[in-house]
Amino acid sequence: HQQQHQQQHQQHQRGQSAGRAHKPDARAEKEVEALCAEADRFQQARDYERAELCFRKALAVDPRHTRSLCNYAYMLHVGKRDFAKAEELYRRALAVEPTRTATLCNYAYLLHSDKRMDEARQIFLKARDSNPDHPWVKKNTALFA
């Protein structure tokens, strides 16, 4: 029985090191949501330094929190014009949740802003396929047609 427990523990450790992070507990999840909401408020006020600090704290608690990844990427793209870092964060978010419409839409917008039209259209089509009724999808269909 002890040996079986050790094997399960080792498998769990290998799984985490392979990038399959465990889901944070309820307290940590609540902390991440609060930090993400605070970052969003700072971002809306164009206080990008404080927003970035909050996003980094949120991602330190849960590196796979897709809303933090996506919103941080959007801030870097629109607020700071750091397309490379924004793209990296969008890709991380899509690795966790490949059909999240908001992430796909924002990533398509980044690619469009960077004049990468073919890639932007491909990502937009994924967003449209995953959620054709999403307001951003409906609003921007002509842009990517």
C-alpha positions in Angstrom: 0.0 0.0 0.0 2.8 2.4 0.9 4.6 1.6 -2.4 1.4 2.3 -4.4 1.0 5.7 -2.6 4.6 6.6 -3.4 4.0 5.7 -7.1 0.9 7.9 -7.2 2.8 10.7 -5.6 5.6 10.4 -8.2 3.1 10.3 -11.1 1.5 13.5 -9.6 4.8 15.2 -9.4 5.7 14.3 -13.0 2.3 15.5 -14.2 2.9 18.9 -12.6 6.4 19.3 -13.9 5.0 18.4 -17.4 2.9 21.6 -17.3 -0.4 20.1 -16.0 -0.7 22.4 -13.0 -3.3 21.5 -10.4 -6.4 23.6 -10.1 -6.0 26.1 -7.3 -8.0 25.8 -4.1 -11.1 28.0 -3.6 -9.2 30.6 -1.6 -6.5 30.9 -4.2 -9.0 31.1 -7.0 -10.9 33.9 -5.2 -7.5 35.8 -4.7 -6.8 35.4 -8.5 -10.2 36.7 -9.4 -9.8 39.7 -7.1 -6.4 40.5 -8.5 -7.6 40.2 -12.1 -10.6 42.5 -11.3 -8.2 45.0 -9.7 -5.9 44.8 -12.7 -8.8 45.4 -15.0 -9.8 48.6 -13.0 -6.2 49.9 -13.2 -6.1 49.1 -16.9 -9.3 51.0 -17.6 -7.7 54.0 -15.7 -4.7 53.6 -18.0 -2.5 52.8 -15.0 -0.6 50.1 -16.8 2.2 49.7 -14.3 -0.2 48.8 -11.5 -2.4 46.7 -13.8 0.7 44.7 -14.8 1.7 44.2 -11.2 -1.8 42.8 -10.4 -1.8 40.5 -13.4 1.7 39.2 -12.5 0.5 38.5 -8.9 -2.6 36.7 -10.2 -0.5 34.6 -12.6 2.0 33.8 -9.8 -0.9 32.2 -7.9 -2.4 30.5 -11.0 -0.3 30.6 -14.2 -3.1 29.0 -16.1 -5.8 31.6 -15.3 -7.1 32.3 -18.8 -8.9 35.6 -18.0 -5.7 37.0 -16.4 -3.6 35.8 -19.3 -6.1 37.2 -21.9 -6.6 40.6 -20.2 -2.9 41.0 -19.5 -2.2 40.3 -23.1 -4.8 42.8 -24.2 -3.3 45.5 -22.0 0.1 44.8 -23.4 -1.2 44.9 -26.9 -3.4 48.0 -26.7 -1.9 49.9 -23.8 1.8 49.2 -24.1 2.0 48.1 -27.8 4.1 45.1 -26.7 2.9 42.7 -29.4 5.4 40.0 -28.8 4.7 39.6 -25.1 0.9 39.9 -25.8 1.1 37.1 -28.3 3.0 34.9 -25.9 0.2 35.4 -23.3 -2.6 34.8 -25.8 -0.9 31.5 -26.8 -0.6 30.4 -23.2 -4.3 31.2 -22.6 -5.3 29.2 -25.7 -3.1 26.3 -24.7 -5.3 26.1 -21.5 -8.7 26.9 -23.1 -8.4 26.6 -26.9 -12.0 27.7 -27.7 -12.4 30.6 -25.3 -14.1 33.2 -27.6 -12.8 36.3 -25.8 -9.2 35.1 -26.1 -9.6 34.1 -29.8 -11.2 37.5 -30.6 -8.5 39.5 -28.8 -5.7 37.4 -30.4 -7.3 38.0 -33.9 -7.4 41.7 -33.1 -3.7 41.6 -32.2 -2.7 39.8 -35.4 -4.8 42.3 -37.4 -3.1 45.2 -35.7 0.2 43.6 -36.6 -0.9 43.4 -40.2 -0.8 39.5 -40.1 -4.1 39.3 -41.9 -4.1 35.6 -42.9 -3.3 34.5 -39.3 -5.9 37.0 -38.0 -8.6 35.6 -40.2 -7.8 32.0 -39.2 -8.0 32.8 -35.5 -11.2 34.8 -36.1 -12.8 31.9 -37.9 -12.0 29.7 -34.8 -13.8 32.3 -32.6 -16.7 32.3 -35.0 -16.9 28.6 -35.1 -16.7 28.3 -31.3 -19.3 31.0 -30.6 -21.0 32.6 -33.7 -23.4 34.7 -31.4 -20.6 36.4 -29.5 -21.0 40.2 -29.8 -17.4 40.7 -31.0 -17.7 38.0 -33.6 -20.9 39.5 -35.0 -19.5 43.0 -34.9 -16.3 42.1 -36.8 -17.4 39.5 -39.3 -17.0 41.9 -42.2 -13.5 42.8 -41.1 -12.3 39.2 -41.5 -14.6 38.1 -44.4 
